[in-house]
C-alpha cells in the first residue's frame, strides 16, 4: 500500500528524534521506500533529518539522497562531513547519481568528498561526469555498463561479463566495442544464450545501434529515447568511443523538469521555483511578467483613449470589449500551445513556416466563422443597433484570425533565433492579443458606425 505522510506520523518521528530513540526511528524507516523517506525530510529541519539519515544502511541512504530536490540536497550535504558522505553512500551510487549529488556543492566540498572515496576508478568517473554540462548527454550518462570486444568468443564474453556485472543494477544492453573502444553494436542476452559458445561476438551482434554524443542536449536525448522506445542509450565521444549509457529513469527526470519549466513559463513565472521557496524568490520569479502585464494594461488604456469619442457616442460597444479581449487571448494561447508542444517533441514535421501558418489559418477561419455567426445571431435578436451586430461579428472573426496566426508565428520565430518558444505562451500572447484585439474591434466599429 502506498505510504501517506500525515501530521501524526511526523509528530511521531519528531518524538523519537527528541528521545534519541534510535531503535524505534530505524524501525519506522526500514519499512519505507527511499522516496517516502525523502518526503519526510522535507518536513524536518536539518538536524532532525541528519539524525534519521545516519541510521540508514548505505544502500537506502544512497537512494534517499538521490530523491531529494536540489536545494534540500545541498543544505543537507553541507551539514554532513565530506568523509561521511564518501564512505556512507557515494560508494553505493551509480556514477551519474553520485555526480548529481556532488555537483550541487561548492568546489571545496566536492574536493573534500572526492578525496575520501577509496575506489579511485569511481572517483575518476565522477570527476569526468562533473566536467560535462548537466543539460547534456554527458551530464546524464552513467559510466557503469557491460561492454564486450567484438573479437571475443561468446565463452570469453560470459567470463568477462561476470566481472563487470557486479557494479550494475540493471542490464539493459550488452555493448560491443572494437580494440579502439569504438561502439560497434549491441548483443542481446537471449542471443548469447542461444548461440554457440565458440562464436565470435561480431557474428551475432546487432550493428544498427542508436547512440548520442556527449554534447547532445538532454531534451534531444529524451526525444530520441521516446521516438525509438529505448530503455537505455549509449553515449559516445567525437571519435565514436563508448563512454557511458543513459537509462530511462534519467530521461523521465528530464521530461518532468522540462514540463514543469514550460508550465511555469506559460504561467508567467520566469524562474524554476517551488512552493517551499522564500517569499523573495517567488516574488522575483513572478514580477517580470506581471510588469509586462501592467505595461500591456496601460497600452490597452491608451487604445481606449484613442477611441474615447467613439465609445462616448456609441457606449454599447464597451459591453463587448471583454469578449473580444478574452477570445483573442484564448485563441492565441491555443495556437501557441500546439506549436510549442510540437517543437518540444519534434512532431511538427519538416514543413515550412508558411505551411504551418496556412494550416493554422484554415483552422482559425473555420472557428472564426462559427463563433462570429453565433454572436451575429445573438446580437441580431438582442441589439437594436445593426452596426453593433456587424461590428462585433466582423471584429471577432478578424481577431481570431490575427490571434491564431500570431500565436503560431511567434513560437516559430523564437525557436528560429534559439529562444525557448515556451516564452510565447501565457501572458506574452495574451497581453499582445488584448492590445491588438481591442484596436481591431474599435477601428472596425469606427468604420461601420460611420457607414450605418
C-alpha positions in Angstrom: 0.0 0.0 0.0 1.3 3.5 -0.9 2.7 5.5 2.0 0.7 8.6 3.0 2.5 11.2 5.0 0.4 12.6 7.9 0.9 15.1 10.6 0.6 12.3 13.2 3.4 10.4 11.5 5.7 13.5 11.5 4.8 14.1 15.2 5.7 10.5 16.0 9.0 10.8 14.1 9.9 14.0 15.9 9.2 12.4 19.2 11.6 9.5 18.5 14.2 12.1 17.4 13.8 14.1 20.6 14.2 11.0 22.7 17.1 9.9 20.6 15.3 6.5 20.2 17.4 5.0 17.5 15.7 1.6 17.5 12.1 3.0 17.0 13.2 5.5 14.4 15.1 2.8 12.5 12.0 0.5 12.6 9.8 3.3 11.2 12.3 4.0 8.4 13.0 0.4 7.4 9.5 -0.2 6.1 9.5 2.9 3.9 10.7 3.4 0.3 13.5 5.9 -0.3 11.0 8.3 -2.0 8.8 8.3 1.1 11.8 9.0 3.4 12.8 11.9 1.2 9.3 13.3 1.5 9.6 13.1 5.3 12.9 15.0 5.2 11.0 17.9 3.6 9.1 18.3 6.9 12.1 18.2 9.2 14.9 20.6 10.0 18.5 19.8 9.0 19.5 18.4 12.4 16.4 16.1 12.6 16.9 14.9 9.0 20.6 14.3 9.7 19.8 12.2 12.8 17.5 9.9 10.8 19.8 9.8 7.8 22.7 8.4 9.8 20.5 5.5 10.9 20.0 4.2 7.3 22.1 1.5 5.7 24.3 2.5 2.8 22.0 1.3 0.0 18.9 3.1 1.3 20.9 6.2 2.2 22.2 6.5 -1.4 18.6 6.1 -2.7 17.3 8.7 -0.3 19.8 11.4 -1.1 19.2 10.9 -4.8 15.5 11.6 -4.3 15.9 14.9 -2.5 15.3 18.0 -4.6 18.4 20.1 -5.4 18.0 22.8 -2.8 17.3 20.3 0.1 20.2 18.1 -1.2 22.6 21.0 -1.0 21.6 22.1 2.5 21.6 18.5 3.8 25.0 17.6 2.3 26.6 20.7 3.6 25.6 19.7 7.1 27.4 16.3 6.8 31.2 15.9 6.8 32.7 15.0 3.4 34.2 11.8 4.8 30.8 10.6 6.0 29.3 11.4 2.6 32.0 9.5 0.7 32.0 6.4 2.9 28.3 6.3 3.9 26.7 6.2 0.5 28.7 7.5 -2.5 30.3 4.1 -3.0 26.8 2.6 -3.3 25.7 5.0 -6.0 25.9 4.8 -9.8 28.4 7.4 -11.2 25.7 9.6 -12.7 23.7 9.8 -9.4 27.0 10.4 -7.4 27.9 13.2 -9.8 24.4 14.8 -9.5 24.8 14.7 -5.7 28.3 16.1 -5.6 27.6 18.6 -8.4 25.2 20.7 -6.2 28.1 21.5 -3.8 30.8 24.1 -4.0 34.2 23.2 -5.3 35.9 22.9 -1.9 33.2 20.5 -0.6 33.5 18.4 -3.8 37.2 18.0 -3.4 36.8 17.0 0.2 34.3 14.3 -0.7 36.3 13.0 -3.7 39.5 12.8 -1.5 37.7 10.3 0.8 36.4 8.0 -2.0 38.5 4.8 -1.7 37.7 3.5 -5.2 40.0 5.6 -7.5 38.2 4.4 -10.6 34.8 5.5 -9.2 36.3 8.9 -8.2 37.7 9.3 -11.7 34.3 8.5 -13.3 32.6 11.1 -11.1 35.3 13.8 -11.9 34.8 13.0 -15.6 31.0 13.4 -15.4 31.2 16.7 -13.4 33.1 18.2 -16.4 30.0 17.9 -18.6 27.1 20.3 -18.9 24.3 19.0 -16.7 21.8 19.5 -19.5 23.8 17.4 -22.0 24.0 13.6 -22.7 27.4 13.7 -20.9 25.8 15.1 -17.8 23.1 12.5 -17.8 25.1 9.4 -18.5 26.4 6.8 -16.1 29.8 5.1 -16.7 28.6 1.7 -15.4 27.7 -0.6 -18.3 28.6 -4.0 -19.7 30.9 -4.0 -22.8 32.5 -6.8 -24.7 35.1 -6.9 -27.5 33.8 -7.9 -31.0 36.7 -10.3 -31.4 35.9 -12.3 -28.2 34.3 -15.6 -28.3 30.9 -16.0 -26.6 32.6 -18.1 -23.8 35.2 -15.3 -23.1 32.4 -12.7 -23.1 30.4 -14.6 -20.4 33.6 -14.8 -18.2 34.3 -11.1 -18.6 30.6 -10.1 -18.1 30.6 -11.7 -14.7 33.4 -9.4 -13.7 31.6 -6.3 -14.9 28.0 -7.0 -13.7 28.8 -6.6 -10.0 28.6 -2.8 -10.3 25.4 -2.6 -12.3 21.9 -2.8 -11.0 20.1 -3.3 -14.3 21.5 -4.9 -17.5 19.6 -3.4 -20.4 22.1 -4.0 -23.2 25.5 -5.6 -23.7 27.5 -3.2 -25.8 30.0 -4.4 -28.4 33.3 -2.4 -28.9 36.4 -2.9 -31.0 40.0 -2.7 -29.9 39.9 1.1 -30.0 36.9 1.2 -27.7 34.6 2.4 -30.5 31.0 1.3 -30.3 30.2 -1.3 -32.9 26.8 -2.6 -31.8 24.8 -4.4 -29.1 24.1 -8.1 -28.4 21.1 -9.4 -26.6 21.3 -11.8 -23.7 18.8 -14.1 -25.4 21.0 -14.4 -28.5 24.1 -15.1 -26.3 22.2 -17.9 -24.5 21.1 -19.5 -27.8 24.4 -19.2 -29.7 27.4 -21.5 -29.9 30.0 -20.6 -27.3 32.7 -20.7 -29.9 31.2 -18.0 -32.0 32.7 -14.5 -32.0 30.6 -11.7 -30.7 30.8 -9.7 -34.0 29.0 -12.6 -35.7 25.9 -12.3 -33.6 25.9 -8.6 -32.7 23.3 -6.1 -33.9 25.3 -3.3 -35.6 22.3 -1.0 -36.1 22.7 0.8 -32.8 21.4 4.3 -32.0 23.7 6.5 -29.9 24.3 10.1 -29.0 27.4 12.2 -28.4 28.3 13.8 -25.0 27.3 17.3 -26.1 23.8 16.3 -27.3 21.2 18.4 -25.4 19.2 16.5 -22.8 15.9 17.4 -24.5 17.1 15.8 -27.7 18.2 12.7 -25.8 14.6 12.4 -24.3 13.1 12.8 -27.8 15.3 10.1 -29.3 14.6 7.6 -26.5 10.9 8.4 -26.8 10.9 8.1 -30.6 12.7 4.7 -30.7 11.2 3.3 -27.4 14.6 2.8 -25.8 15.2 2.0 -22.2 18.9 2.8 -22.4 21.0 4.9 -24.9 24.8 4.6 -25.3 26.9 7.8 -25.3 30.0 8.2 -27.4 32.7 10.8 -27.9 33.6 12.6 -31.2 35.7 9.6 -32.2 32.9 7.1 -31.6 34.3 5.6 -28.4 31.8 4.3 -25.9 31.8 6.4 -22.8 28.6 5.6 -20.9 24.9 5.0 -21.1 21.7 6.9 -20.3 18.8 5.0 -18.7 15.1 5.7 -18.9 14.8 6.8 -15.3 17.2 9.7 -16.0 15.2 10.7 -19.1 12.0 10.7 -17.1 13.5 13.2 -14.8 14.5 15.4 -17.8 10.9 15.2 -19.2 9.4 16.1 -15.9 11.8 19.0 -15.3 11.1 20.4 -18.9 7.4 20.0 -18.4 7.5 21.9 -15.1 9.7 24.6 -16.6 7.5 25.1 -19.7 4.3 25.1 -17.5 5.9 27.8 -15.2 7.0 29.9 -18.2 3.5 29.6 -19.8 2.1 30.8 -16.4 4.3 33.8 -16.4 7.0 32.5 -13.9 10.5 33.3 -15.1 12.5 31.0 -12.8 12.3 27.4 -11.7 10.7 27.7 -8.2 8.9 25.6 -5.7 6.1 26.4 -3.3 8.6 26.0 -0.4 10.9 28.7 -1.8 11.4 32.0 0.0 8.9 34.9 -0.5 11.7 36.9 -2.1 12.5 34.2 -4.7 8.8 33.6 -5.5 8.3 37.4 -5.9 11.4 37.7 -8.1 10.2 34.8 -10.4 6.7 36.3 -10.9 7.2 40.0 -11.1 8.8 40.3 -14.6 5.7 39.1 -16.4 3.4 41.0 -14.1 5.3 44.1 -15.1 4.8 43.2 -18.7 1.1 42.7 -18.0 1.0 46.1 -16.3 2.5 47.8 -19.3 0.1 45.9 -21.5 -2.8 47.2 -19.5 -1.5 50.8 -19.8 -1.3 50.3 -23.6 -4.9 49.0 -23.6 -6.0 52.1 -21.8 -4.2 54.2 -24.4 -6.0 52.4 -27.2 -9.3 53.0 -25.5 -8.3 56.7 -25.0 -7.8 57.0 -28.8 -11.3 55.8 -29.4 -12.8 57.7 -26.4 -15.1 59.8 -28.6 -16.5 56.7 -30.4 -17.2 54.9 -27.1 -18.9 58.0 -25.8 -21.0 58.3 -28.9 -21.8 54.5 -29.1 -21.5 53.3 -25.5 -23.0 49.9 -26.3 -19.6 49.0 -27.9 -18.0 48.9 -24.5 -20.1 45.9 -23.5 -18.2 43.6 -25.8 -14.7 44.7 -25.0 -14.2 41.8 -22.5 -15.5 39.3 -25.1 -13.1 40.5 -27.8 -10.1 40.6 -25.5 -10.8 37.2 -24.0 -11.4 35.4 -27.3 -8.2 36.9 -28.8 -6.2 35.7 -25.8 -7.7 32.2 -25.7 -7.2 31.6 -29.4 -3.6 32.9 -29.3 -2.7 30.7 -26.3 -4.3 27.6 -28.0 -2.3 28.1 -31.2 1.0 28.8 -29.4 0.5 25.8 -27.1 0.1 23.4 -30.1 3.2 24.8 -31.8 5.3 24.8 -28.6 4.3 21.3 -27.9 5.2 20.2 -31.4 8.6 22.0 -31.1 9.3 20.3 -27.8 8.7 16.7 -29.0 9.7 17.2 -32.7 6.3 16.3 -34.1 5.9 19.4 -36.3 7.5 17.6 -39.2 9.6 19.1 -41.9 7.0 21.5 -43.4 7.8 25.2 -43.9 6.7 28.0 -41.6 4.4 29.1 -44.5 2.6 25.7 -44.5 2.1 25.7 -40.7 0.7 29.2 -40.9 -1.6 28.2 -43.7 -2.9 25.2 -41.7 -3.5 27.4 -38.7 -5.2 29.9 -40.9 -7.6 27.2 -42.1 -8.4 26.2 -38.5 -8.9 29.8 -37.4 -11.1 30.5 -40.4 -13.5 27.7 -39.5 -13.5 28.6 -35.8 -13.9 32.3 -36.6 -16.9 31.7 -39.0 -18.7 29.5 -36.4 -18.1 31.9 -33.5 -18.8 35.1 -35.4 -22.0 33.6 -36.8 -23.2 32.7 -33.3 -22.5 36.2 -31.9 -24.2 37.7 -35.1 -27.4 35.7 -34.4 -27.3 36.7 -30.7 -26.8 40.4 -31.4 -29.3 40.4 -34.3 -32.1 39.5 -32.0 -31.0 41.3 -28.8 -29.4 44.5 -30.1 -31.3 47.4 -31.7 -28.2 48.6 -33.5 -27.3 46.7 -36.7 -24.0 48.4 -36.8 -23.1 46.8 -33.4 -24.2 43.4 -34.7 -21.9 43.7 -37.7 -19.0 45.3 -35.7 -18.8 42.6 -33.1 -19.1 39.7 -35.6 -16.5 41.1 -38.1 -14.2 42.1 -35.3 -14.4 38.7 -33.6 -13.6 36.9 -36.9 -10.7 39.3 -37.5 -9.3 38.9 -34.0 -9.5 35.1 -34.1 -7.6 35.1 -37.4 -4.9 37.5 -36.2 -4.5 35.8 -32.8 -4.2 32.4 -34.4 -1.5 33.5 -36.8 0.3 35.5 -34.2 0.2 32.6 -31.7 1.7 30.3 -34.4 4.3 32.7 -35.8 5.8 33.9 -32.5 6.9 30.5 -31.2 8.3 29.5 -34.5 10.3 32.8 -34.6 11.6 32.4 -31.1 12.7 28.8 -31.9 14.4 30.0 -35.1 16.5 32.5 -33.0 17.3 29.9 -30.3 15.0 31.3 -27.6 12.7 28.9 -25.7 9.4 29.1 -27.5 7.5 28.4 -24.2 8.0 32.1 -23.6 5.4 32.7 -26.3 2.6 31.1 -24.3 0.6 32.6 -21.4 1.0 36.3 -20.5 3.1 37.2 -23.6 0.5 36.1 -26.2 -2.5 37.2 -24.0 -1.2 40.7 -23.4 -0.3 41.4 -27.1 -3.6 40.0 -28.3 -5.5 42.1 -25.8 -3.9 45.2 -27.3 -4.3 44.3 -30.9 -7.8 42.7 -30.5 -9.1 45.9 -28.9 -7.5 48.1 -31.5 -9.1 45.9 -34.3 -12.5 46.0 -32.6 -12.6 49.8 -32.1 -11.2 50.5 -35.6 -13.9 48.3 -37.2 -16.5 49.9 -35.0 -15.5 53.4 -36.2 -15.7 52.3 -39.9 -19.0 50.5 -39.6 -20.8 53.0 -37.4 -19.7 55.7 -39.9 -21.5 53.7 -42.7 -24.6 52.7 -40.9 
